[in-house]
Amino acid sequence: MTLLSVRNLATHYLTGDLPVRAVDGVSFGLAPGEILGLVGESGCGKTTVGFSLLRLLPAAARIVEGEVLFEGQNLLTKSQ
């Protein structure tokens, strides 16, 4: 059973004329009791993934694609 499922998450920053792809196509799943660590170089999108999951993005950022399912409910379609 999957408690949290992230599917094809894409978050872009709207700066200037073209969007900057900070996160593009991230997918993972977590079962109850599992722990996930995100590792990578500075600026690779780790914080943006976390902020996207929590919907705590800055005003210039938008989740443009994907699903974040918690216990089968898409958190991205819920009102804040």
Distance bins in CASP14 RR format, pairs under 12 A and 6 or more apart:
PFRMAT RR
TARGET T0000
AUTHOR 0000-0000-0000
RMODE 2
METHOD distances of the structure
MODEL  1
1 29 0 0 0 0 0 1 0 0 0 0 0
1 30 0 0 0 0 0 1 0 0 0 0 0
1 31 1 0 0 1 0 0 0 0 0 0 0
1 32 1 0 0 1 0 0 0 0 0 0 0
1 33 0 0 0 0 0 1 0 0 0 0 0
1 34 0 0 0 0 0 1 0 0 0 0 0
1 69 0 0 0 0 0 1 0 0 0 0 0
1 71 0 0 0 0 1 0 0 0 0 0 0
1 72 0 0 0 0 0 1 0 0 0 0 0
2 27 0 0 0 0 0 1 0 0 0 0 0
2 28 0 0 0 0 1 0 0 0 0 0 0
2 29 1 0 1 0 0 0 0 0 0 0 0
2 30 1 0 0 1 0 0 0 0 0 0 0
2 31 1 0 1 0 0 0 0 0 0 0 0
2 32 0 0 0 0 1 0 0 0 0 0 0
2 33 0 0 0 0 0 1 0 0 0 0 0
2 34 0 0 0 0 1 0 0 0 0 0 0
2 68 0 0 0 0 0 1 0 0 0 0 0
2 69 1 0 0 1 0 0 0 0 0 0 0
2 70 0 0 0 0 1 0 0 0 0 0 0
2 71 0 0 0 0 1 0 0 0 0 0 0
2 72 0 0 0 0 1 0 0 0 0 0 0
3 28 0 0 0 0 0 1 0 0 0 0 0
3 29 0 0 0 0 1 0 0 0 0 0 0
3 30 1 0 1 0 0 0 0 0 0 0 0
3 31 1 0 0 1 0 0 0 0 0 0 0
3 32 1 0 1 0 0 0 0 0 0 0 0
3 33 1 0 0 1 0 0 0 0 0 0 0
3 34 1 0 0 1 0 0 0 0 0 0 0
3 35 0 0 0 0 0 1 0 0 0 0 0
3 36 0 0 0 0 0 1 0 0 0 0 0
3 68 0 0 0 0 0 1 0 0 0 0 0
3 69 0 0 0 0 1 0 0 0 0 0 0
3 70 1 0 0 1 0 0 0 0 0 0 0
3 71 1 0 0 1 0 0 0 0 0 0 0
3 72 0 0 0 0 1 0 0 0 0 0 0
3 73 0 0 0 0 0 1 0 0 0 0 0
4 27 0 0 0 0 0 1 0 0 0 0 0
4 28 0 0 0 0 1 0 0 0 0 0 0
4 29 1 0 1 0 0 0 0 0 0 0 0
4 30 1 0 1 0 0 0 0 0 0 0 0
4 31 0 0 0 0 1 0 0 0 0 0 0
4 32 0 0 0 0 1 0 0 0 0 0 0
4 33 0 0 0 0 0 1 0 0 0 0 0
4 34 0 0 0 0 1 0 0 0 0 0 0
4 35 0 0 0 0 0 1 0 0 0 0 0
4 36 0 0 0 0 1 0 0 0 0 0 0
4 50 0 0 0 0 0 1 0 0 0 0 0
4 53 0 0 0 0 1 0 0 0 0 0 0
4 54 0 0 0 0 0 1 0 0 0 0 0
4 67 0 0 0 0 0 1 0 0 0 0 0
4 68 1 0 0 1 0 0 0 0 0 0 0
4 69 1 0 0 1 0 0 0 0 0 0 0
4 70 1 0 1 0 0 0 0 0 0 0 0
4 71 0 0 0 0 1 0 0 0 0 0 0
4 72 0 0 0 0 1 0 0 0 0 0 0
4 73 0 0 0 0 0 1 0 0 0 0 0
4 74 0 0 0 0 0 1 0 0 0 0 0
4 75 0 0 0 0 1 0 0 0 0 0 0
5 26 0 0 0 0 0 1 0 0 0 0 0
5 27 0 0 0 0 1 0 0 0 0 0 0
5 28 1 0 0 1 0 0 0 0 0 0 0
5 29 1 0 1 0 0 0 0 0 0 0 0
5 30 1 0 0 1 0 0 0 0 0 0 0
5 31 0 0 0 0 1 0 0 0 0 0 0
5 34 0 0 0 0 0 1 0 0 0 0 0
5 36 0 0 0 0 0 1 0 0 0 0 0
5 53 0 0 0 0 0 1 0 0 0 0 0
5 66 0 0 0 0 0 1 0 0 0 0 0
5 67 1 0 0 1 0 0 0 0 0 0 0
5 68 1 0 0 1 0 0 0 0 0 0 0
5 69 1 0 1 0 0 0 0 0 0 0 0
5 70 0 0 0 0 1 0 0 0 0 0 0
5 71 0 0 0 0 1 0 0 0 0 0 0
5 72 1 0 0 1 0 0 0 0 0 0 0
5 73 0 0 0 0 0 1 0 0 0 0 0
5 74 0 0 0 0 1 0 0 0 0 0 0
5 75 0 0 0 0 0 1 0 0 0 0 0
6 23 0 0 0 0 0 1 0 0 0 0 0
6 25 0 0 0 0 1 0 0 0 0 0 0
6 26 1 0 0 1 0 0 0 0 0 0 0
6 27 1 0 1 0 0 0 0 0 0 0 0
6 28 1 0 1 0 0 0 0 0 0 0 0
6 29 1 0 0 1 0 0 0 0 0 0 0
6 30 0 0 0 0 1 0 0 0 0 0 0
6 36 0 0 0 0 1 0 0 0 0 0 0
6 38 0 0 0 0 0 1 0 0 0 0 0
6 49 0 0 0 0 1 0 0 0 0 0 0
6 50 0 0 0 0 1 0 0 0 0 0 0
6 52 0 0 0 0 1 0 0 0 0 0 0
6 53 1 0 0 1 0 0 0 0 0 0 0
6 63 0 0 0 0 0 1 0 0 0 0 0
6 65 0 0 0 0 0 1 0 0 0 0 0
6 66 1 0 0 1 0 0 0 0 0 0 0
6 67 1 0 0 1 0 0 0 0 0 0 0
6 68 1 0 1 0 0 0 0 0 0 0 0
6 69 1 0 0 1 0 0 0 0 0 0 0
6 70 0 0 0 0 1 0 0 0 0 0 0
6 74 0 0 0 0 0 1 0 0 0 0 0
6 75 0 0 0 0 1 0 0 0 0 0 0
6 76 0 0 0 0 0 1 0 0 0 0 0
7 25 0 0 0 0 1 0 0 0 0 0 0
7 26 0 0 0 0 1 0 0 0 0 0 0
7 27 1 0 1 0 0 0 0 0 0 0 0
7 28 0 0 0 0 1 0 0 0 0 0 0
7 29 0 0 0 0 1 0 0 0 0 0 0
7 65 0 0 0 0 1 0 0 0 0 0 0
7 66 1 0 1 0 0 0 0 0 0 0 0
7 67 1 0 1 0 0 0 0 0 0 0 0
7 68 1 0 0 1 0 0 0 0 0 0 0
7 69 1 0 0 1 0 0 0 0 0 0 0
7 72 0 0 0 0 0 1 0 0 0 0 0
7 74 0 0 0 0 1 0 0 0 0 0 0
7 75 0 0 0 0 0 1 0 0 0 0 0
7 76 0 0 0 0 0 1 0 0 0 0 0
8 23 0 0 0 0 0 1 0 0 0 0 0
8 24 0 0 0 0 1 0 0 0 0 0 0
8 25 1 0 1 0 0 0 0 0 0 0 0
8 26 1 0 0 1 0 0 0 0 0 0 0
8 27 1 0 1 0 0 0 0 0 0 0 0
8 28 0 0 0 0 0 1 0 0 0 0 0
8 63 0 0 0 0 0 1 0 0 0 0 0
8 64 0 0 0 0 0 1 0 0 0 0 0
8 65 1 0 1 0 0 0 0 0 0 0 0
8 66 1 0 1 0 0 0 0 0 0 0 0
8 67 1 0 0 1 0 0 0 0 0 0 0
8 68 0 0 0 0 0 1 0 0 0 0 0
8 69 0 0 0 0 0 1 0 0 0 0 0
8 76 0 0 0 0 0 1 0 0 0 0 0
9 21 0 0 0 0 0 1 0 0 0 0 0
9 22 0 0 0 0 0 1 0 0 0 0 0
9 23 1 0 1 0 0 0 0 0 0 0 0
9 24 0 0 0 0 1 0 0 0 0 0 0
9 25 1 0 1 0 0 0 0 0 0 0 0
9 26 1 0 1 0 0 0 0 0 0 0 0
9 27 1 0 0 1 0 0 0 0 0 0 0
9 28 0 0 0 0 1 0 0 0 0 0 0
9 29 0 0 0 0 0 1 0 0 0 0 0
9 45 0 0 0 0 0 1 0 0 0 0 0
9 48 0 0 0 0 1 0 0 0 0 0 0
9 49 1 0 0 1 0 0 0 0 0 0 0
9 50 0 0 0 0 1 0 0 0 0 0 0
9 51 0 0 0 0 0 1 0 0 0 0 0
9 52 1 0 0 1 0 0 0 0 0 0 0
9 53 0 0 0 0 1 0 0 0 0 0 0
9 55 0 0 0 0 0 1 0 0 0 0 0
9 57 0 0 0 0 0 1 0 0 0 0 0
9 62 0 0 0 0 0 1 0 0 0 0 0
9 63 1 0 0 1 0 0 0 0 0 0 0
9 64 0 0 0 0 1 0 0 0 0 0 0
9 65 1 0 0 1 0 0 0 0 0 0 0
9 66 1 0 1 0 0 0 0 0 0 0 0
9 67 1 0 0 1 0 0 0 0 0 0 0
9 68 1 0 0 1 0 0 0 0 0 0 0
9 69 0 0 0 0 0 1 0 0 0 0 0
9 74 0 0 0 0 0 1 0 0 0 0 0
9 75 0 0 0 0 0 1 0 0 0 0 0
9 76 0 0 0 0 1 0 0 0 0 0 0
10 19 0 0 0 0 1 0 0 0 0 0 0
10 20 0 0 0 0 0 1 0 0 0 0 0
10 21 1 0 0 1 0 0 0 0 0 0 0
10 22 0 0 0 0 1 0 0 0 0 0 0
10 23 1 0 0 1 0 0 0 0 0 0 0
10 24 1 0 1 0 0 0 0 0 0 0 0
10 25 1 0 1 0 0 0 0 0 0 0 0
10 26 1 0 0 1 0 0 0 0 0 0 0
10 27 0 0 0 0 0 1 0 0 0 0 0
10 45 0 0 0 0 0 1 0 0 0 0 0
10 48 0 0 0 0 0 1 0 0 0 0 0
10 49 0 0 0 0 0 1 0 0 0 0 0
10 52 0 0 0 0 1 0 0 0 0 0 0
10 61 0 0 0 0 0 1 0 0 0 0 0
10 62 0 0 0 0 1 0 0 0 0 0 0
10 63 1 0 0 1 0 0 0 0 0 0 0
10 64 1 0 1 0 0 0 0 0 0 0 0
10 65 1 1 0 0 0 0 0 0 0 0 0
10 66 1 0 0 1 0 0 0 0 0 0 0
10 67 0 0 0 0 0 1 0 0 0 0 0
10 68 0 0 0 0 0 1 0 0 0 0 0
10 76 0 0 0 0 0 1 0 0 0 0 0
11 19 0 0 0 0 1 0 0 0 0 0 0
11 20 0 0 0 0 1 0 0 0 0 0 0
11 21 0 0 0 0 1 0 0 0 0 0 0
11 22 1 0 1 0 0 0 0 0 0 0 0
11 23 1 0 1 0 0 0 0 0 0 0 0
11 24 0 0 0 0 1 0 0 0 0 0 0
11 25 0 0 0 0 1 0 0 0 0 0 0
11 26 0 0 0 0 1 0 0 0 0 0 0
11 45 0 0 0 0 1 0 0 0 0 0 0
11 46 0 0 0 0 0 1 0 0 0 0 0
11 47 0 0 0 0 0 1 0 0 0 0 0
11 48 1 0 1 0 0 0 0 0 0 0 0
11 49 1 0 0 1 0 0 0 0 0 0 0
11 50 0 0 0 0 1 0 0 0 0 0 0
11 51 0 0 0 0 1 0 0 0 0 0 0
11 52 1 0 1 0 0 0 0 0 0 0 0
11 53 0 0 0 0 1 0 0 0 0 0 0
11 54 0 0 0 0 0 1 0 0 0 0 0
11 55 0 0 0 0 0 1 0 0 0 0 0
11 56 0 0 0 0 0 1 0 0 0 0 0
11 57 1 0 0 1 0 0 0 0 0 0 0
11 58 0 0 0 0 0 1 0 0 0 0 0
11 60 0 0 0 0 0 1 0 0 0 0 0
11 61 1 0 1 0 0 0 0 0 0 0 0
11 62 1 0 0 1 0 0 0 0 0 0 0
11 63 1 0 1 0 0 0 0 0 0 0 0
11 64 1 0 0 1 0 0 0 0 0 0 0
11 65 0 0 0 0 1 0 0 0 0 0 0
11 66 0 0 0 0 1 0 0 0 0 0 0
11 68 0 0 0 0 0 1 0 0 0 0 0
11 76 0 0 0 0 0 1 0 0 0 0 0
12 18 0 0 0 0 1 0 0 0 0 0 0
12 19 1 1 0 0 0 0 0 0 0 0 0
12 20 1 0 0 1 0 0 0 0 0 0 0
12 21 1 0 1 0 0 0 0 0 0 0 0
12 22 1 0 0 1 0 0 0 0 0 0 0
12 23 0 0 0 0 1 0 0 0 0 0 0
12 24 0 0 0 0 1 0 0 0 0 0 0
12 25 0 0 0 0 0 1 0 0 0 0 0
12 45 0 0 0 0 0 1 0 0 0 0 0
12 48 0 0 0 0 1 0 0 0 0 0 0
12 52 0 0 0 0 0 1 0 0 0 0 0
12 57 0 0 0 0 0 1 0 0 0 0 0
12 60 0 0 0 0 1 0 0 0 0 0 0
12 61 1 0 0 1 0 0 0 0 0 0 0
12 62 1 0 1 0 0 0 0 0 0 0 0
12 63 0 0 0 0 1 0 0 0 0 0 0
12 64 1 0 1 0 0 0 0 0 0 0 0
12 65 0 0 0 0 1 0 0 0 0 0 0
13 19 1 0 0 1 0 0 0 0 0 0 0
13 20 1 0 1 0 0 0 0 0 0 0 0
13 21 0 0 0 0 1 0 0 0 0 0 0
13 22 1 0 1 0 0 0 0 0 0 0 0
13 23 0 0 0 0 1 0 0 0 0 0 0
13 24 0 0 0 0 0 1 0 0 0 0 0
13 43 0 0 0 0 0 1 0 0 0 0 0
13 45 0 0 0 0 0 1 0 0 0 0 0
13 48 0 0 0 0 1 0 0 0 0 0 0
13 51 0 0 0 0 0 1 0 0 0 0 0
13 52 0 0 0 0 0 1 0 0 0 0 0
13 57 0 0 0 0 1 0 0 0 0 0 0
13 58 1 0 0 1 0 0 0 0 0 0 0
13 59 0 0 0 0 0 1 0 0 0 0 0
13 60 1 0 1 0 0 0 0 0 0 0 0
13 61 1 0 1 0 0 0 0 0 0 0 0
13 62 0 0 0 0 1 0 0 0 0 0 0
13 63 0 0 0 0 0 1 0 0 0 0 0
13 64 0 0 0 0 0 1 0 0 0 0 0
14 20 0 0 0 0 1 0 0 0 0 0 0
14 21 0 0 0 0 0 1 0 0 0 0 0
14 22 0 0 0 0 0 1 0 0 0 0 0
14 57 0 0 0 0 0 1 0 0 0 0 0
14 58 0 0 0 0 0 1 0 0 0 0 0
14 59 0 0 0 0 1 0 0 0 0 0 0
14 60 1 0 1 0 0 0 0 0 0 0 0
14 61 1 0 0 1 0 0 0 0 0 0 0
14 62 1 0 0 1 0 0 0 0 0 0 0
14 63 0 0 0 0 0 1 0 0 0 0 0
14 64 0 0 0 0 1 0 0 0 0 0 0
15 21 0 0 0 0 0 1 0 0 0 0 0
15 22 0 0 0 0 0 1 0 0 0 0 0
15 58 0 0 0 0 0 1 0 0 0 0 0
15 59 0 0 0 0 0 1 0 0 0 0 0
15 60 1 0 0 1 0 0 0 0 0 0 0
15 61 0 0 0 0 1 0 0 0 0 0 0
15 62 0 0 0 0 0 1 0 0 0 0 0
16 60 0 0 0 0 1 0 0 0 0 0 0
19 60 0 0 0 0 1 0 0 0 0 0 0
19 61 0 0 0 0 1 0 0 0 0 0 0
19 62 1 0 0 1 0 0 0 0 0 0 0
19 63 0 0 0 0 0 1 0 0 0 0 0
19 64 1 0 0 1 0 0 0 0 0 0 0
19 65 0 0 0 0 0 1 0 0 0 0 0
20 43 0 0 0 0 0 1 0 0 0 0 0
20 45 0 0 0 0 0 1 0 0 0 0 0
20 48 0 0 0 0 0 1 0 0 0 0 0
20 60 0 0 0 0 1 0 0 0 0 0 0
20 61 0 0 0 0 1 0 0 0 0 0 0
20 62 0 0 0 0 0 1 0 0 0 0 0
20 64 0 0 0 0 0 1 0 0 0 0 0
21 44 0 0 0 0 0 1 0 0 0 0 0
21 45 0 0 0 0 1 0 0 0 0 0 0
21 48 0 0 0 0 0 1 0 0 0 0 0
21 61 0 0 0 0 0 1 0 0 0 0 0
21 62 0 0 0 0 0 1 0 0 0 0 0
21 64 0 0 0 0 1 0 0 0 0 0 0
21 65 0 0 0 0 0 1 0 0 0 0 0
22 43 0 0 0 0 1 0 0 0 0 0 0
22 44 0 0 0 0 1 0 0 0 0 0 0
22 45 1 0 1 0 0 0 0 0 0 0 0
22 46 0 0 0 0 0 1 0 0 0 0 0
22 47 0 0 0 0 1 0 0 0 0 0 0
22 48 1 0 1 0 0 0 0 0 0 0 0
22 49 0 0 0 0 1 0 0 0 0 0 0
22 50 0 0 0 0 0 1 0 0 0 0 0
22 51 0 0 0 0 1 0 0 0 0 0 0
22 52 0 0 0 0 1 0 0 0 0 0 0
22 57 0 0 0 0 1 0 0 0 0 0 0
22 58 0 0 0 0 0 1 0 0 0 0 0
22 60 0 0 0 0 0 1 0 0 0 0 0
22 61 1 0 0 1 0 0 0 0 0 0 0
22 62 0 0 0 0 0 1 0 0 0 0 0
22 63 0 0 0 0 0 1 0 0 0 0 0
22 64 0 0 0 0 0 1 0 0 0 0 0
23 38 0 0 0 0 0 1 0 0 0 0 0
23 43 0 0 0 0 0 1 0 0 0 0 0
23 44 0 0 0 0 1 0 0 0 0 0 0
23 45 1 0 1 0 0 0 0 0 0 0 0
23 46 0 0 0 0 1 0 0 0 0 0 0
23 47 0 0 0 0 1 0 0 0 0 0 0
23 48 1 0 1 0 0 0 0 0 0 0 0
23 49 1 0 1 0 0 0 0 0 0 0 0
23 50 0 0 0 0 1 0 0 0 0 0 0
23 51 0 0 0 0 1 0 0 0 0 0 0
23 52 1 0 0 1 0 0 0 0 0 0 0
23 53 0 0 0 0 0 1 0 0 0 0 0
23 57 0 0 0 0 0 1 0 0 0 0 0
23 61 0 0 0 0 1 0 0 0 0 0 0
23 62 0 0 0 0 0 1 0 0 0 0 0
23 63 0 0 0 0 1 0 0 0 0 0 0
23 64 0 0 0 0 1 0 0 0 0 0 0
23 65 0 0 0 0 1 0 0 0 0 0 0
23 66 0 0 0 0 0 1 0 0 0 0 0
23 68 0 0 0 0 0 1 0 0 0 0 0
24 44 0 0 0 0 0 1 0 0 0 0 0
24 45 0 0 0 0 1 0 0 0 0 0 0
24 48 0 0 0 0 0 1 0 0 0 0 0
24 49 0 0 0 0 0 1 0 0 0 0 0
24 52 0 0 0 0 0 1 0 0 0 0 0
24 63 0 0 0 0 0 1 0 0 0 0 0
24 64 0 0 0 0 1 0 0 0 0 0 0
24 65 0 0 0 0 1 0 0 0 0 0 0
24 66 0 0 0 0 0 1 0 0 0 0 0
25 45 0 0 0 0 0 1 0 0 0 0 0
25 49 0 0 0 0 0 1 0 0 0 0 0
25 52 0 0 0 0 0 1 0 0 0 0 0
25 63 0 0 0 0 0 1 0 0 0 0 0
25 64 0 0 0 0 0 1 0 0 0 0 0
25 65 1 0 0 1 0 0 0 0 0 0 0
25 66 1 0 0 1 0 0 0 0 0 0 0
25 67 0 0 0 0 0 1 0 0 0 0 0
26 36 0 0 0 0 0 1 0 0 0 0 0
26 38 0 0 0 0 1 0 0 0 0 0 0
26 44 0 0 0 0 0 1 0 0 0 0 0
26 45 0 0 0 0 1 0 0 0 0 0 0
26 46 0 0 0 0 0 1 0 0 0 0 0
26 48 0 0 0 0 1 0 0 0 0 0 0
26 49 1 0 1 0 0 0 0 0 0 0 0
26 50 0 0 0 0 1 0 0 0 0 0 0
26 52 0 0 0 0 1 0 0 0 0 0 0
26 53 0 0 0 0 1 0 0 0 0 0 0
26 63 0 0 0 0 0 1 0 0 0 0 0
26 65 0 0 0 0 0 1 0 0 0 0 0
26 66 0 0 0 0 1 0 0 0 0 0 0
26 67 0 0 0 0 0 1 0 0 0 0 0
26 68 0 0 0 0 0 1 0 0 0 0 0
27 49 0 0 0 0 0 1 0 0 0 0 0
27 65 0 0 0 0 0 1 0 0 0 0 0
27 66 0 0 0 0 1 0 0 0 0 0 0
27 67 0 0 0 0 1 0 0 0 0 0 0
27 68 0 0 0 0 0 1 0 0 0 0 0
27 69 0 0 0 0 0 1 0 0 0 0 0
28 34 0 0 0 0 0 1 0 0 0 0 0
28 35 0 0 0 0 0 1 0 0 0 0 0
28 36 1 0 0 1 0 0 0 0 0 0 0
28 37 0 0 0 0 1 0 0 0 0 0 0
28 38 0 0 0 0 1 0 0 0 0 0 0
28 49 0 0 0 0 1 0 0 0 0 0 0
28 50 0 0 0 0 0 1 0 0 0 0 0
28 53 0 0 0 0 0 1 0 0 0 0 0
28 67 0 0 0 0 0 1 0 0 0 0 0
28 68 0 0 0 0 0 1 0 0 0 0 0
28 69 0 0 0 0 0 1 0 0 0 0 0
29 35 0 0 0 0 0 1 0 0 0 0 0
29 36 1 0 0 1 0 0 0 0 0 0 0
29 53 0 0 0 0 0 1 0 0 0 0 0
29 67 0 0 0 0 0 1 0 0 0 0 0
29 68 0 0 0 0 0 1 0 0 0 0 0
29 69 0 0 0 0 1 0 0 0 0 0 0
29 70 0 0 0 0 0 1 0 0 0 0 0
29 72 0 0 0 0 0 1 0 0 0 0 0
30 36 1 0 1 0 0 0 0 0 0 0 0
30 37 0 0 0 0 0 1 0 0 0 0 0
30 38 0 0 0 0 0 1 0 0 0 0 0
30 53 0 0 0 0 0 1 0 0 0 0 0
30 68 0 0 0 0 0 1 0 0 0 0 0
30 69 0 0 0 0 0 1 0 0 0 0 0
30 70 0 0 0 0 1 0 0 0 0 0 0
30 71 0 0 0 0 0 1 0 0 0 0 0
31 71 0 0 0 0 0 1 0 0 0 0 0
32 70 0 0 0 0 0 1 0 0 0 0 0
32 71 0 0 0 0 1 0 0 0 0 0 0
36 46 0 0 0 0 0 1 0 0 0 0 0
36 49 0 0 0 0 0 1 0 0 0 0 0
36 50 0 0 0 0 0 1 0 0 0 0 0
36 53 0 0 0 0 0 1 0 0 0 0 0
37 46 0 0 0 0 1 0 0 0 0 0 0
37 49 0 0 0 0 0 1 0 0 0 0 0
37 50 0 0 0 0 0 1 0 0 0 0 0
38 44 0 0 0 0 1 0 0 0 0 0 0
38 45 0 0 0 0 1 0 0 0 0 0 0
38 46 1 0 1 0 0 0 0 0 0 0 0
38 47 0 0 0 0 1 0 0 0 0 0 0
38 48 0 0 0 0 0 1 0 0 0 0 0
38 49 1 0 0 1 0 0 0 0 0 0 0
38 50 1 0 0 1 0 0 0 0 0 0 0
38 51 0 0 0 0 0 1 0 0 0 0 0
38 52 0 0 0 0 0 1 0 0 0 0 0
38 53 0 0 0 0 0 1 0 0 0 0 0
39 45 0 0 0 0 0 1 0 0 0 0 0
39 46 1 0 0 1 0 0 0 0 0 0 0
39 49 0 0 0 0 0 1 0 0 0 0 0
40 46 1 0 0 1 0 0 0 0 0 0 0
40 47 0 0 0 0 0 1 0 0 0 0 0
40 49 0 0 0 0 0 1 0 0 0 0 0
43 49 0 0 0 0 0 1 0 0 0 0 0
45 51 0 0 0 0 1 0 0 0 0 0 0
45 52 0 0 0 0 1 0 0 0 0 0 0
45 57 0 0 0 0 0 1 0 0 0 0 0
45 61 0 0 0 0 0 1 0 0 0 0 0
46 52 0 0 0 0 0 1 0 0 0 0 0
46 53 0 0 0 0 0 1 0 0 0 0 0
47 53 0 0 0 0 0 1 0 0 0 0 0
47 54 0 0 0 0 0 1 0 0 0 0 0
47 56 0 0 0 0 0 1 0 0 0 0 0
47 57 0 0 0 0 0 1 0 0 0 0 0
47 58 0 0 0 0 0 1 0 0 0 0 0
47 61 0 0 0 0 0 1 0 0 0 0 0
48 54 0 0 0 0 0 1 0 0 0 0 0
48 56 0 0 0 0 0 1 0 0 0 0 0
48 57 1 0 0 1 0 0 0 0 0 0 0
48 58 0 0 0 0 1 0 0 0 0 0 0
48 60 0 0 0 0 0 1 0 0 0 0 0
48 61 1 0 0 1 0 0 0 0 0 0 0
48 62 0 0 0 0 0 1 0 0 0 0 0
48 63 0 0 0 0 1 0 0 0 0 0 0
49 56 0 0 0 0 0 1 0 0 0 0 0
49 57 0 0 0 0 0 1 0 0 0 0 0
49 61 0 0 0 0 0 1 0 0 0 0 0
49 63 0 0 0 0 0 1 0 0 0 0 0
49 68 0 0 0 0 0 1 0 0 0 0 0
50 56 1 0 0 1 0 0 0 0 0 0 0
50 57 0 0 0 0 1 0 0 0 0 0 0
50 61 0 0 0 0 0 1 0 0 0 0 0
50 63 0 0 0 0 0 1 0 0 0 0 0
50 68 0 0 0 0 0 1 0 0 0 0 0
51 57 1 0 1 0 0 0 0 0 0 0 0
51 58 1 0 0 1 0 0 0 0 0 0 0
51 60 0 0 0 0 0 1 0 0 0 0 0
51 61 1 0 0 1 0 0 0 0 0 0 0
51 62 0 0 0 0 0 1 0 0 0 0 0
51 63 0 0 0 0 1 0 0 0 0 0 0
51 68 0 0 0 0 0 1 0 0 0 0 0
52 58 0 0 0 0 0 1 0 0 0 0 0
52 61 1 0 0 1 0 0 0 0 0 0 0
52 62 0 0 0 0 1 0 0 0 0 0 0
52 63 1 0 1 0 0 0 0 0 0 0 0
52 64 0 0 0 0 0 1 0 0 0 0 0
52 65 0 0 0 0 0 1 0 0 0 0 0
52 66 0 0 0 0 1 0 0 0 0 0 0
52 67 0 0 0 0 0 1 0 0 0 0 0
52 68 1 0 0 1 0 0 0 0 0 0 0
52 75 0 0 0 0 1 0 0 0 0 0 0
52 76 0 0 0 0 1 0 0 0 0 0 0
53 63 0 0 0 0 1 0 0 0 0 0 0
53 66 0 0 0 0 0 1 0 0 0 0 0
53 67 0 0 0 0 0 1 0 0 0 0 0
53 68 1 0 1 0 0 0 0 0 0 0 0
53 69 0 0 0 0 0 1 0 0 0 0 0
53 70 0 0 0 0 1 0 0 0 0 0 0
53 75 1 0 0 1 0 0 0 0 0 0 0
53 76 0 0 0 0 1 0 0 0 0 0 0
54 63 0 0 0 0 0 1 0 0 0 0 0
54 68 0 0 0 0 1 0 0 0 0 0 0
54 70 0 0 0 0 0 1 0 0 0 0 0
54 75 0 0 0 0 1 0 0 0 0 0 0
54 76 0 0 0 0 0 1 0 0 0 0 0
54 80 0 0 0 0 0 1 0 0 0 0 0
55 61 0 0 0 0 0 1 0 0 0 0 0
55 62 0 0 0 0 0 1 0 0 0 0 0
55 63 1 0 0 1 0 0 0 0 0 0 0
55 68 0 0 0 0 1 0 0 0 0 0 0
55 70 0 0 0 0 0 1 0 0 0 0 0
55 74 0 0 0 0 0 1 0 0 0 0 0
55 75 1 0 0 1 0 0 0 0 0 0 0
55 76 1 0 0 1 0 0 0 0 0 0 0
55 77 0 0 0 0 0 1 0 0 0 0 0
55 78 0 0 0 0 1 0 0 0 0 0 0
55 79 0 0 0 0 0 1 0 0 0 0 0
55 80 1 0 0 1 0 0 0 0 0 0 0
56 63 0 0 0 0 0 1 0 0 0 0 0
56 80 0 0 0 0 1 0 0 0 0 0 0
57 63 1 0 0 1 0 0 0 0 0 0 0
57 64 0 0 0 0 0 1 0 0 0 0 0
57 76 0 0 0 0 0 1 0 0 0 0 0
57 80 0 0 0 0 0 1 0 0 0 0 0
62 76 0 0 0 0 0 1 0 0 0 0 0
63 74 0 0 0 0 0 1 0 0 0 0 0
63 75 0 0 0 0 0 1 0 0 0 0 0
63 76 1 0 0 1 0 0 0 0 0 0 0
63 77 0 0 0 0 0 1 0 0 0 0 0
64 76 0 0 0 0 0 1 0 0 0 0 0
65 76 0 0 0 0 1 0 0 0 0 0 0
66 74 0 0 0 0 1 0 0 0 0 0 0
66 75 0 0 0 0 0 1 0 0 0 0 0
66 76 1 0 0 1 0 0 0 0 0 0 0
66 77 0 0 0 0 0 1 0 0 0 0 0
67 73 0 0 0 0 0 1 0 0 0 0 0
67 74 1 0 1 0 0 0 0 0 0 0 0
67 75 0 0 0 0 1 0 0 0 0 0 0
67 76 1 0 0 1 0 0 0 0 0 0 0
67 77 0 0 0 0 1 0 0 0 0 0 0
67 78 0 0 0 0 0 1 0 0 0 0 0
68 74 1 0 0 1 0 0 0 0 0 0 0
68 75 1 0 1 0 0 0 0 0 0 0 0
68 76 1 0 1 0 0 0 0 0 0 0 0
68 77 0 0 0 0 1 0 0 0 0 0 0
68 78 0 0 0 0 1 0 0 0 0 0 0
69 75 1 0 0 1 0 0 0 0 0 0 0
69 76 0 0 0 0 1 0 0 0 0 0 0
69 77 0 0 0 0 0 1 0 0 0 0 0
69 78 0 0 0 0 0 1 0 0 0 0 0
70 76 0 0 0 0 0 1 0 0 0 0 0
70 77 0 0 0 0 0 1 0 0 0 0 0
70 78 0 0 0 0 1 0 0 0 0 0 0
72 78 0 0 0 0 0 1 0 0 0 0 0
END
